[in-house]
Amino acid sequence: MKRRRAREYALQILFQLDVTDSKSNDNLFEDFWENINEEDDVKEFAKDIVRGTRENIDTIDEIIKKAAEHWTIDRMAVVDRNILRAATYELLYRPDIPPSVTINEAIDISKKYSTEDSSSFINGILDKISKNRRIP
C-alpha cells in the first residue's frame, strides 16, 4: 500500500504541474509535502515517478499518442493523461516493477480519481504500451 500512496501523490503532483504548466523542482516537492506527514520511502518513490515522468515527457507522450488511436494527449482528461504518463514511465523505465502491477495500480487509481469509463480506457492504452515496450 505504500507504493499505491506514492503513486497517488505522484498523480497529484503531475496533475498540478500539468494544469499550471509548471516545471518540476525541489521547491515543488517541499511545498507539496509541507502539510503531509508521510514516510520517507513513500515520498521518494513519488518523487522518482514525478521526476522520471517529467524528464521523459516527450517520449512518454509520443508513446501514449501512438497507443491511443484517434486521441490526442490534449483531448484526454487531465487525470487520465497523468495516470497514463506515470504508468508509462514505470513500464518503460522501471524494469524492477512488473508490468501487471503497474497496469493494475493505474486502473485502481483511475477508479478512485477519474470517471467510470476511465479504467477501461487506461487499461486498453497501457496494455498496448506494455506489449510493445520500446523507447523510440
Rosetta silent file (secondary structure, phi, psi, omega in degrees, C-alpha in Angstrom):
SEQUENCE: MKRRRAREYALQILFQLDVTDSKSNDNLFEDFWENINEEDDVKEFAKDIVRGTRENIDTIDEIIKKAAEHWTIDRMAVVDRNILRAATYELLYRPDIPPSVTINEAIDISKKYSTEDSSSFINGILDKISKNRRIP
SCORE:     score description
SCORE:     0.000 S_00000001
   1 L     0.000  -21.175  178.586    0.000    0.000    0.000 S_00000001
   2 H   -62.859  -44.173 -179.832    2.960    2.329    0.420 S_00000001
   3 H   -68.144  -32.611  175.826    3.639    2.358   -3.294 S_00000001
   4 H   -61.675  -46.754  178.441   -0.051    2.929   -4.017 S_00000001
   5 H   -60.430  -42.253  179.220    0.016    6.021   -1.801 S_00000001
   6 H   -61.545  -41.294  178.896    3.193    7.176   -3.541 S_00000001
   7 H   -65.373  -37.906  177.785    1.565    6.733   -6.949 S_00000001
   8 H   -66.436  -41.586  175.794   -1.458    8.723   -5.804 S_00000001
   9 H   -63.378  -42.817  178.758    0.774   11.528   -4.544 S_00000001
  10 H   -59.070  -42.652  177.214    2.718   11.431   -7.824 S_00000001
  11 H   -58.824  -44.646 -179.645   -0.568   11.775   -9.714 S_00000001
  12 H   -61.803  -41.821  179.553   -1.488   14.812   -7.622 S_00000001
  13 H   -68.898  -45.037  178.529    1.873   16.462   -8.285 S_00000001
  14 H   -61.193  -40.330  177.540    1.797   15.635  -12.013 S_00000001
  15 H   -59.546  -48.034 -179.744   -1.754   16.973  -12.214 S_00000001
  16 H   -60.102  -45.403  178.903   -0.655   20.214  -10.551 S_00000001
  17 H   -62.635  -38.142 -178.200    2.308   20.588  -12.900 S_00000001
  18 H   -67.813  -49.392 -175.476    0.094   19.882  -15.908 S_00000001
  19 H   -73.993  -24.367  178.287   -2.687   22.357  -15.123 S_00000001
  20 H   -97.027   -2.773 -179.015   -0.287   25.114  -14.077 S_00000001
  21 L    53.510   43.805 -177.511    2.100   24.361  -16.970 S_00000001
  22 L  -101.449  166.285  173.652    4.974   24.393  -14.481 S_00000001
  23 L   -99.553  149.054  177.662    8.322   22.678  -14.368 S_00000001
  24 L   -79.557  143.373  175.382    9.167   20.332  -11.502 S_00000001
  25 L  -153.890  171.396 -176.589   11.767   21.452   -8.998 S_00000001
  26 H   -63.546  -32.693  178.065   12.749   20.693   -5.424 S_00000001
  27 H   -62.979  -35.778  177.653   10.644   23.569   -4.065 S_00000001
  28 H   -57.973  -46.478 -179.018    7.590   21.972   -5.597 S_00000001
  29 H   -66.375  -43.121  178.596    8.209   18.789   -3.623 S_00000001
  30 H   -60.177  -45.956  179.248    8.935   20.699   -0.416 S_00000001
  31 H   -62.748  -42.484 -178.779    5.755   22.726   -0.829 S_00000001
  32 H   -61.854  -44.453 -174.809    3.690   19.635   -1.603 S_00000001
  33 H   -83.221   -4.669 -174.113    4.899   17.699    1.444 S_00000001
  34 L   -52.131  -43.354 -177.138    4.698   20.686    3.806 S_00000001
  35 L  -110.703   16.642 -179.709    1.363   19.683    5.341 S_00000001
  36 L  -117.417  120.390  177.425    1.509   15.955    4.639 S_00000001
  37 L   -91.782  103.468 -175.445    3.021   13.659    7.218 S_00000001
  38 L  -137.767  155.314  179.652    4.284   10.745    5.168 S_00000001
  39 L   -67.841  148.754 -176.758    7.075    8.183    5.338 S_00000001
  40 H   -61.116  -38.013 -178.930   10.299    8.995    3.509 S_00000001
  41 H   -67.276  -31.164  175.883   10.161    5.935    1.246 S_00000001
  42 H   -67.989  -45.836  178.706    6.689    6.949    0.040 S_00000001
  43 H   -60.544  -43.398 -177.601    7.931   10.471   -0.670 S_00000001
  44 H   -66.237  -40.960  179.145   10.993    9.165   -2.517 S_00000001
  45 H   -66.853  -40.964  176.954    9.011    6.786   -4.724 S_00000001
  46 H   -61.667  -44.280  179.899    6.532    9.555   -5.583 S_00000001
  47 H   -62.763  -40.465  177.879    9.407   11.928   -6.355 S_00000001
  48 H   -61.005  -44.504  179.646   11.039    9.290   -8.587 S_00000001
  49 H   -62.920  -46.465 -178.258    7.828    8.841  -10.579 S_00000001
  50 H   -63.684  -49.925 -179.032    7.339   12.590  -10.997 S_00000001
  51 H   -61.974  -47.150 -179.440   10.941   13.289  -11.966 S_00000001
  52 H   -62.270  -40.264  178.582   11.179   10.333  -14.319 S_00000001
  53 H   -65.127  -47.159 -177.719    7.889   11.201  -15.956 S_00000001
  54 H   -68.142  -37.318 -179.981    8.777   14.858  -16.402 S_00000001
  55 H   -67.814  -25.021 -176.344   12.307   14.134  -17.659 S_00000001
  56 L  -117.469   22.697 -171.248   10.916   11.795  -20.329 S_00000001
  57 H   -58.966  -39.339 -178.109    7.613   13.558  -21.017 S_00000001
  58 H   -65.672  -45.318  177.879    8.122   13.985  -24.776 S_00000001
  59 H   -64.250  -45.244 -179.380    8.924   10.307  -25.317 S_00000001
  60 H   -60.863  -47.308 -179.906    6.136    9.212  -22.973 S_00000001
  61 H   -62.593  -37.696  178.920    3.545   11.430  -24.678 S_00000001
  62 H   -64.596  -41.826  179.329    4.590   10.145  -28.109 S_00000001
  63 H   -66.230  -42.713  177.939    4.184    6.532  -26.982 S_00000001
  64 H   -62.584  -43.977 -179.374    0.777    7.259  -25.427 S_00000001
  65 H   -58.408  -42.245  179.384   -0.294    9.074  -28.602 S_00000001
  66 H   -67.472  -37.079 -178.301    0.609    6.060  -30.745 S_00000001
  67 H   -77.680  -27.490 -177.822   -1.211    3.646  -28.432 S_00000001
  68 L   -97.323   75.403 -177.867   -4.303    5.837  -28.087 S_00000001
  69 L   -54.881  135.015  177.216   -5.569    5.708  -31.629 S_00000001
  70 L    68.822   15.375  176.114   -7.715    8.686  -32.603 S_00000001
  71 L  -125.240  137.835  170.239   -6.903   10.509  -29.349 S_00000001
  72 L   -99.972  157.878  179.600   -4.531   13.393  -28.836 S_00000001
  73 H   -58.562  -41.246 -177.134   -2.885   13.942  -25.483 S_00000001
  74 H   -67.512  -24.759  179.496   -4.659   17.295  -25.111 S_00000001
  75 H   -79.194  -17.794 -178.670   -8.101   15.721  -25.617 S_00000001
  76 L   -74.259  149.120  174.302   -7.614   13.318  -22.709 S_00000001
  77 L   -59.603  142.832 -176.031   -8.894   14.220  -19.267 S_00000001
  78 H   -57.055  -41.452  179.463   -6.065   15.732  -17.217 S_00000001
  79 H   -63.757  -49.158 -179.210   -6.318   12.990  -14.582 S_00000001
  80 H   -60.303  -44.959 -179.680   -6.298   10.203  -17.176 S_00000001
  81 H   -57.281  -42.197 -177.350   -3.421   11.770  -19.073 S_00000001
  82 H   -80.179  -28.358  170.005   -1.266   11.923  -15.960 S_00000001
  83 H   -63.601  -45.530  178.686   -2.162    8.417  -14.807 S_00000001
  84 H   -62.500  -41.307 -179.769   -1.094    7.220  -18.265 S_00000001
  85 H   -63.040  -48.619 -178.659    2.106    9.245  -18.143 S_00000001
  86 H   -63.709  -42.610 -179.873    3.175    7.927  -14.746 S_00000001
  87 H   -67.737  -38.282  178.044    2.309    4.338  -15.656 S_00000001
  88 H   -65.523  -38.444  174.161    4.076    4.618  -18.998 S_00000001
  89 H   -56.752  -48.159 -179.980    7.160    5.889  -17.185 S_00000001
  90 H   -61.472  -44.349 -178.567    7.057    2.794  -14.988 S_00000001
  91 H   -61.863  -38.140 -174.666    6.518    0.460  -17.947 S_00000001
  92 H   -89.148  -35.867 -168.439    9.434    1.899  -19.926 S_00000001
  93 H  -116.882   -1.301 -179.371   11.967    2.941  -17.334 S_00000001
  94 L  -125.197   76.915 -178.630   11.356    0.793  -14.253 S_00000001
  95 L   -65.720  -13.145  178.017   12.093   -2.839  -15.167 S_00000001
  96 L   -75.656   -9.756 -179.724   12.070   -3.662  -11.440 S_00000001
  97 L  -109.767  121.096  179.349    8.275   -3.228  -11.421 S_00000001
  98 L   -59.968  136.191  179.660    6.233   -5.955  -13.142 S_00000001
  99 H   -53.287  -38.510 -178.964    4.039   -4.516  -15.938 S_00000001
 100 H   -63.411  -34.199  177.734    0.948   -6.200  -14.486 S_00000001
 101 H   -67.362  -47.630  179.555    1.493   -4.365  -11.184 S_00000001
 102 H   -57.971  -47.125 -178.169    1.877   -1.011  -12.940 S_00000001
 103 H   -65.736  -45.608  179.149   -1.254   -1.548  -15.031 S_00000001
 104 H   -61.828  -40.854  178.119   -3.368   -2.771  -12.108 S_00000001
 105 H   -63.063  -44.337  179.607   -2.262    0.157   -9.962 S_00000001
 106 H   -61.716  -41.405  178.974   -3.102    2.632  -12.740 S_00000001
 107 H   -63.940  -46.968 -179.829   -6.544    1.084  -13.199 S_00000001
 108 H   -63.433  -40.079  178.148   -7.286    1.179   -9.465 S_00000001
 109 H   -65.952  -38.300  178.447   -6.106    4.782   -9.179 S_00000001
 110 H   -64.600  -35.529  178.042   -8.272    5.752  -12.147 S_00000001
 111 H   -64.886  -30.672 -179.306  -11.301    4.198  -10.432 S_00000001
 112 H   -83.035  -38.347 -170.604  -10.627    6.391   -7.414 S_00000001
 113 H  -109.423   -9.975 -174.734   -9.736    9.677   -9.129 S_00000001
 114 L  -125.085 -158.774 -175.306  -11.399    9.653  -12.545 S_00000001
 115 L   -85.710  171.884 -179.208  -14.626    8.735  -14.294 S_00000001
 116 L   -61.265  -36.250 -177.181  -16.375    5.388  -14.531 S_00000001
 117 L   -84.655  -11.929 -174.240  -15.153    4.808  -18.099 S_00000001
 118 H   -63.875  -36.258 -175.763  -11.554    5.809  -17.458 S_00000001
 119 H   -62.079  -40.754  179.266  -10.367    2.471  -16.130 S_00000001
 120 H   -72.237  -35.434  175.989  -11.134    0.620  -19.377 S_00000001
 121 H   -61.099  -49.958 -179.611   -9.644    3.476  -21.439 S_00000001
 122 H   -64.909  -43.003  179.072   -6.442    3.411  -19.373 S_00000001
 123 H   -58.927  -46.171 -178.431   -6.293   -0.386  -19.374 S_00000001
 124 H   -61.866  -44.133 -179.256   -6.533   -0.536  -23.165 S_00000001
 125 H   -68.571  -46.403 -178.790   -3.786    2.011  -23.748 S_00000001
 126 H   -66.660  -32.588  176.757   -1.424    0.594  -21.132 S_00000001
 127 H   -62.288  -44.455  177.505   -1.970   -2.923  -22.427 S_00000001
 128 H   -62.480  -44.360 -179.190   -0.820   -1.802  -25.901 S_00000001
 129 H   -63.931  -41.746 -178.732    2.168    0.027  -24.455 S_00000001
 130 H   -62.905  -38.010 -179.047    3.107   -2.959  -22.295 S_00000001
 131 H   -71.965  -20.393 -177.175    3.075   -5.338  -25.257 S_00000001
 132 L  -130.074   55.939 -173.756    5.379   -3.069  -27.235 S_00000001
 133 L   -78.519   83.093  175.401    7.696   -1.652  -24.564 S_00000001
 134 L  -132.035  137.120  176.207   10.328    0.075  -26.607 S_00000001
 135 L   -87.538  122.578 -178.305   11.680    3.549  -26.148 S_00000001
 136 L   -63.460    0.000    0.000   11.779    5.268  -29.566 S_00000001
